[in-house]
Amino acid sequence: MLRSELPCSRSQPHPERFIRLSSFTMKTPTKKLTTAAAKKQLTKARYEQNQLAKQILALRTFLQVKGIDPALRKDYTKRNNKIYEQWLRGNSFTAIAKKFDLTATRISYICKRVKLQQSKLKLKPSVLKARYPRAK
């Protein structure tokens, strides 16, 4: 049997295929969607994107006029440092995760990032080792 005769070959996609772009998933029936319809949908989506960009710009301008930085995000530095300090004291990722209502994987990631940030700041490792057994 040739590859082109296989029922699910790459040359003949399944009638209902999922197109995944980052976090956006669109179910498209490939046999029913024509190129003209796809172009029309693309034009419509671009128009909606343009309108949304205008709304975002207006909201950002409004916040700037009110003296608020629109790009300001919540700062987790203190929380992350507390998490890292607890890990250095010997607490497990799971125990820390329960306390901060996060996953153990996220705690692990935070500890790695804080450790990297502190190594960039050139903290004295001898001081850290005296205080915390896990400090390296």
N, C-alpha and C positions, 0 to 999 in steps of 0.2 A: 504494500500500500504506500503510495507516494505521500509526501508531507502535505501537499495541497489537497489531498483527498480526506485527510483527517478531519473529524467533525469540529475540533476545537483548535485549529491551527492558527498561527499568528496572522496569516494572510486573510482569514475570515473571522473577524471578531465576533464574540458572543452578541446576540441581538441587544441585550441590555448591558451596557458597559458602564463602569464608574470612572469618571475622570476626577482625579484627586490633585488639587493644587494647594499645598500647605494645609491649612485647616479648612479649606472650602471643598466640599464634595458635592458634585452635581450628577444626578442620575440622568443619563441621556440614552434614549433608545436610538441606536445608531442607524437602524433601517428607516425610521420615520423622520429623522432629522435630515433636512436637505442643506446644501451649502448656502442657499439663499436665506433659509430660515436661521441658520447659524450666524450669518452676517447681520441679519436684522436683530437677533438677540444680542450680539456683540455691540452693535451700535447703541441699543437701548441700555445695556449695562454700562457702557462708557459714559452715556449721558447721566445716568444715576450716580456714577462715581464722581463726575464733575460737580453735580449738585451737592453731593455729600462733602466734597472738598471745600466748596463755598461756605457751607454751614460750619464746618470745622474752623475755617479762617475767621468767620464772623464771631464765633464763640471765643476763640483765642484772643481776638482783638478786644472783645468785651472784657475778658478777664484781665488783660494787660492794662486797660484803662482804669479798672478798679484796683490796680496795684497787686494783682495776684499773678504769680508765675504759672502759666498754663502747663509748662513741662514738668512742674514739680511733682515728684513721686514720693511715696512714703519711704522714710529712711529706716532701714532695718539694721543699721550698724550696731546699735546698743544691744538689740536682741541677739544678733549673730555673735557678738563678742561674749555674751552670757552663755550662749550655747557652746561655744568653743571652750570657754573656761570650765564649764561643767564636764566636757569631754576630757580635758586635760586632767581634771581631778579624778578621773577613773570611771565616770558614769558611762553606761552603754548608750549606743545610739537609740535603742528602743526605749530606754527609760527617759532619755531627754526628749524624744519624739512625743511620748505621752504627755509630758509636762507642757510642751509648747504646742500641742495639737498639730503636729506635722508627722510626716513619715520618716522612718529610719533612713531611707535613701536620701531624703532631702537634708536631714541632719548631717549625714556623711558629706554631702556636697558642700554644705555651709562650712563645715569644719575645714575641708580642703581649701576653700576659698579664703577663709580667715587666716589660715596658716600661711598661704601664699602671700596675702596682703601684708602680714606681719613680717614675713621674711624679706619682703621688699622694703619695709621700713627699717630693716637691720636691727631688730631688737636683740638684746644680748641673750644668747641661749643659756648662759650659765645662770642668769637670774630666773629664767623660765624653768630650768631643770630643778632648781632649788625649791620652787613653789609647786611645780606640777610634775608628777612622775612621767607623764606621756610626752612631755615636750622634747622635741628633737632639734 
